[in-house]
């Protein structure tokens, strides 16, 4: 974005905010809901499969597939339809512990089978989709697509052939690592720095993902691994669920301004994470402070957090010291920042629903609330075209380039 365009955009946004001093705008609310259902909404990261796995989910007559409406979790069919969600990437999440204990590939297969089982049980509501074309076809039919992304490359193990194997199974992006360094690269959460970026095997993995048509996801990787990945890949990459580090200076899991500019140069897309601690460092600081105070309180009573006698003390403490949350406006602030630094063509949505616990921001508590974010963007002067790009078109551009360069 040139300086004139950037200045014009933020003048328009400021004027819009001034014209609506905290008052609700019913006309824009209706437009936001309309756009949420007119455009495909693709979300780069929804952690439903692992949540169901932890709950020992099974396909039964009493509980066939995903509940059509559920008070549990952040995602179900009814709420997704209400919010206009059409293509939530189902996260095939592999905890880092499986890198040491083994069984990562087996777990990945079981989670893929689960998602496919949900779609097979409800073919009028869900279909596993492996391309933008398939998502578009399902959208026209009113069916929610379930594309698959694998969070943590650990199931590749030490066998490059597993990249093609998971492509055949429907995986369309792989997050190179998660919370610990693995055979592929270093993690942003791990200070070991085993490889100082990508491993030699990791470079081969990135190249093989390019060859097979799997998007490379750089969420969770260390800064060094990010820059090295950009040098190795021949197609754009994605950050499936990351936010802007300027709002969380000490949180390497988010992307710095230099990284955002490099991602734009690569042609990739950063998909904004909705978790409150990803959005505002003050939230994490508050959580750390409250955790320390609660620990001190329990220590005074010589109790551990899991002791039965600790329960009423913890409940009373939490009532007196409620959690803090970011809000939908803060998510829009991240989008504004990425637009200013990188440009409108490099932004998407990667909520991390069902993956960030109870830390979701006010106004975006579940998949029914995407229209609230669209409304906020309209208030700030974003055009319909801008919103379509954020909802899906930017990701589609990357996905199609990755598909077109495979082989």
Secondary structure, 3 states (H helix, E strand, C coil): CCHHHHHHHHHHHHHHHHHCCCCCCHHHHHHHHHHHHHCCEEEEEECHHHHHHHCCCCCCCCCCCCCCCCCCCCCCHHHHHHHCEEEEEEEEECCCCHHHHCCHHHHHHHHHHHHHHHHHHCCCCEECCCCHHHHHHHHHHCCEECCEEEECHHHHCCCCHHHHHHHHCCEEEEECCCCCCCCCECECCCCCCCCCCECHHHHHHHHHHHHHCCEEECCCECHHHHHHHHHHCCCCCEECCCCEHHHCCCCCCCECHHHHHHHHHHCCEEEECCEHHHHCHHHHHHHHHHHHHHHHHHHHCCCCCCCCCHHHHHHHHHHHCCCCCCEHHHHHHHHHHHHHHCCHHHEEECCCECCCCCCECECCCCHHHHHHHHHHHHHCCCCHHHHHHHHHHHHHHHHHHHHHCCC
